[in-house]
Amino acid sequence: MPPESGNIEFVDPVRERVMSGYPMKPGFTQQPRRIVYRCREGLLVMFPFWLSHGVQPNRSQDMRLSLAFNIDCVPKPLQKMKPADINAVQAPS
């Protein structure tokens, strides 16, 4: 990965959290609102859709390729069980 090709940044959407006394990172005296992850080739970063994020500018002469997508987890619909199926699931007596 070329140097200065940009990293991904996340911003805490809860403004008031910076007032918390519990530091999120060792050595910090207050909560940082912005966290930067150093990108590397092959890195997959997954995060919730509501988390503010951005990518720093690519200051290298090389091309940077970023792939973004959304995943939606949808439960399967419940199927109606027949009485015969319920009897098969019951523990033996």
DAZIUR-V722604 format. One record per backbone hydrogen bond with DSSP energy under -1.0 kcal/mol. CO is the residue of the C=O (numbers start at 0). NH is the residue of the N-H. If there is no record, write none. Layout:
co,nh
CO,NH
CO,NH
//
This chain:
co,nh
3,58
6,55
7,36
8,53
9,34
12,14
13,16
14,17
15,18
16,19
24,27
32,11
34,9
36,7
39,42
47,50
51,10
53,8
81,85
82,86
83,87
84,88
85,89
//
